[in-house]
Amino acid sequence: MDHEVFVPVPVESVRRVLRDPVQAARCVPGLQLDAAGKPGELRETAEPGAAVVGRLKIRVGNHTITYRGRLGIVEHDGVFTVEGEGTEARGPGSVKAVLTVRVRDDASGGTTLDFAGTAQAEGRLAGLPDTSKEQAARRLLDRFAEALAAYAAEHAEGAEADEVDEVDGDGEAEGAVYDSPVLPPGFGDGLDGLDALSDLNDLGDLSGLGEPGAAGVPGVPGGGSGDEPPAEAAHARRTMIGRSAEEVDHAPPRGRYAPRPAPDTGSRKVLAS
C-alpha cells in the first residue's frame, strides 16, 4: 500500500522527530508506551534505532483490536524504515508490519511524507475485509502525519527559544542601569571639595545645632520649643478623648436631639373656703 501526506512543517523538523523512536511513537494514535526504568516513568527520548515497547489499539471497521509489541525506526540514506510486531492482548492473533517513510522538501516550505508498507496478520485482523483494513491503515497514517506535524512545530519553536536564551546568556550586558549606584538629584552638591575624610574637621562644632527634631511638630516629645499645644488643639483633644466610654454611653443627647422637658405637674395649693 502506498500513501502520501503533506504537512506544513520544515523537513528538518520532521526528520528530527523521526530520528527519535520515542518522539515518533508518541505521534502514533492509539499507542501507549510502557514505563522504562522506574515504575510509572516514561522515557523522554531514545537513541536512533532503539525499539520502544507498548500497546497499540486500532479500529478496523466495527472492530477494535489491541496489540502488545515493539516498534523500531532506522534511518538509511534519508529513508526511515519502521518495523513493528505484536500479539493480540486477548487472543492468539499477531501482526507484523514494515513501513518505509520518505521525507521530501516541498516548494512551499512544508514536507511531503511518502509511505509504502506491507503487513502480515493472523487472528482477528486476518479475517476482516481488505477494504476495511486499507481504510484503517490510511486513516492511521493521516492521523500520524497530523500529530507528527504538530509535535515537530511545537518542539521546533521550543528549540529556537532555547537557542535565543543561550545567545542572550553568553555575555553580560554592558552599561546596564544597575551597574552603578544612582544618587538622588543634588545629593553630591557641595561635596566636590571634600577630597578626604579629614576635610570633615573643617565643619566645626556641631553641638550648637540642637537636638534632632528641634524644628518638629509642637506637642511631640523632642519636637522643639513649646511642648504645650495651643488652646485650640487642647480643646479638640479634650473633646475627642476627654470623655470616658461610660460617659459617652450614658450621657443624654444635647442640642436639637436633646429630650424636651416634661410639662409642669407640680401640686396646687387648695384654699379653704
ZIRANOR-V917726 format. One line per field, one symbol per residue. ss: DSSP state (2 for helix, 1 for strand, 0 for the rest). psi: psi as a letter, one per 20 degrees, with the letter a starting at -180 (. if undefined). Layout:
ss = ???
psi = ???
This chain:
ss = 011111100022222222002222220000111000000000000000001111111111001111111111111100111111111100000111111111111000001111111111110022200222222222222222222222222222222222222222200000002220000000000000000022222220002220000000000000000000002222222222200022222200002220000000000000000
psi = pqqpppplqqhhhghhghiohghhhiiopjpoqqqpdqpjpqphrqqpiqqqqapppqpocjqpppqpbqpqpppoljpppppqqrqphnrjrrqpqpppopoqpqhiiapppoqprqqpqqcghhjqqhhghgghgghghghghghggggggghghhghhhhgggghihrqpqkrhjhqqpqqpjhjpiihinirhhiihiiapjhiirqqjhkbpqippjjaqmhpqrhghhghghhgjhprhhhhhipqqrbhjqqqqqqokqqqpppp.
